[in-house]
Every structure is written in structure tokens, then in C-alpha cells.
Amino acid sequence: MLSGIEFIKQSLALHLFFARIMKEHSFFLEVGFTPRDSDFTQRADAFRREFDDILGEAVSLSNGVVSQRVLQSGEVITPFTLDAEKATIFFTGIQIPTQLTKAEADLIGDDIKKIKPALERKVAQLNQRAIKATAALIRFKKNILSNVLSCKMFTFNYPLLIKHIMREAELYLSQLMRLQRREEIIMRREALELEFFWNRQMAEHAKFIQGLLDPTEDALIEQANDFGKEFDKLTAEAKAAIDRTTPHRAKVTVKSLKATEDLRDFKAQGTRGILACRIRSIIIPLLGDHVLREANHYLRLLKMFERY
């Protein structure tokens, strides 16, 4: 059974990463609808605001609590996040609360040594709120995907991207529910399943980037295509290794770590180039920072997996 301190720390770390991811998913959906589907636009905006509030509460509870490794990993915010939000506000007119990003930049790492019952209760309540909101967001995404695939709706988001962000919401939800049950993670099995999950997500990131670059960006398109193929292979290897022995798992982890570091650097370069208006694309600045944070999150997990 998970200790009270670990319950608090793991829950808040999860929210700092995933609540921001969920609010940005909602934003990407919001800006992708046509005027005909203004009711969907409004619902996506409501989800975005709900996850703004969840993230804000998580930030207010996290100071001096969350692991310093999490805060320094680049999964909470990156050096580009604030500028990416400001540029995205400029392009869309949607008011993203940049004060959350500024507050996250000021967070201090953990010094919690003993259980704080009031904090534990607040975290459990926040988890329950996030469970309800995430389950509703998953249903919303499924509805959108069904409409798109049956040609009842047009959106500027790829069907695969909608499925992609649905998977991430499902992972957030499942991890929240496990935390609420105070379940400890069996790292050896969990590592392989998460490597399979995130290798597939990284492959799809590369494919989305490739498809959103201007056709004149030949070199970047080729790089993105190569990353997509590499992570497709790593996804297959992680899946095959799930039922194999530890040495096979360790080999996959080493390869995934190196590939993810390279992809992280590619995403950072791309985000920097988009913000400086040096890259031709239809990639909104916040999307560049979003996928960079996900690579940083995965890298932190992979470094943990190396120890098992």
C-alpha cells in the first residue's frame, strides 16, 4: 500500500504534468472546429477552463512537496512554455492563464518528511475532481472521433491525433484511480507497458510534425519521417519484450532512452524555430512545447526504468 507521503507526492506530480496536457488537448480541440460546430467549441473551452482550475489547485498544493527531479525534468514547464503561450494567445485570441506557468517556475522541490492529513485530504479531493473531469473529457473525445470517422464533422485535427490524445487521457485516468486505491507500482511490468505506450506516442508525434510542416521544409520532414520509423520499431520491440526476460527489457530501455533524447532535441530545436518564425509550418507554438514536455516526461520515466 502506498504511504501517505508518496500518495501526495505522486498525485501532485501527476497533475502538474497531465492536467496541463489535458487543458492543452482541450485547447487544440477548441481551435480545430469549424463555425458550424460552435457548441463543440464551447464544450472544449469549458474543459480547458476546468483543467486550468485543476492545474491551478495542484500548483498551489505542490510547493515544497513535489520531487525536485520532477520540477527539473522539463515535463512541468520548459524554457519555451511561457513564450509559446504568449504567441498562441496572439494567434488565437484565446486567453491562456500564463500566471500558472509563472507560478510553476517558482515551485520549490520537496522537503515533506511526515504525513499531513489536511494535505492528504485535499489531494484526494483533487484526484477525485480530476477523475470526473478526465472521464468526461474522454467521452467528449470519443464523440468527436466517432463524428469525424462517420463524416458527420470536420475538424482540423487528424483522426489519429484525436485517438492519440484520448490514449493519454485514459492513462491519466487509470493512474489517478490507482493512486486513489493507494496501489504501489510493480516497476518491472509497468516499465515495459509504459515504454510500449510512450514509444507509440513518440512515433505519432514525429508523424504529426511531418504532416504539419510546410512542404518546402524538406530536411525537417525527412528527420521527422526517420524518427517516426525509428519509434515504430521501438514500439514493436517494447511490445515483444513485455513477456520476455529482464535483459531484453534493459536492451529496449537503452535504445528508447537514446532515441527519445534525440527526438527531444529535435522537438526543442523545432519549438525554438517556430517561436523565432524560422520554420514554415501550421504548428501552433503551444503544440511544439506540448510534445517537448511529453518527451521530457518520458525521459524521466526511462531513467527510472534503467534502475530496475
Secondary structure, DSSP 8 states (H G I E B T S, - for coil): ---HHHHHHHHHHHHHHHHHHHHHHHHHHHTTB-GGGHHHHHHHHHHHHHHHHHHHHHHHHHTTTS-HHHHHTTSS--TTHHHHHHHHHHHH-----HHHHHHHHT-------S--HHHHHHHHHHHHHHHHHHHHHHHHHHHHHHHHHTTS--BSS-HHHHHHHHHHHHHHHHHHHHHHTT----HHHHHHHHHHHHHHHHHHHHHHHHHHB-TT-HHHHHHHHHHHHHHHHHHHHHHHHTTS-HHHHHHHHHHHHHHHHHHHHHHHHHHHHHHTT-S-BS--HHHHHHHHHHHHHHHHHHHHHTT-
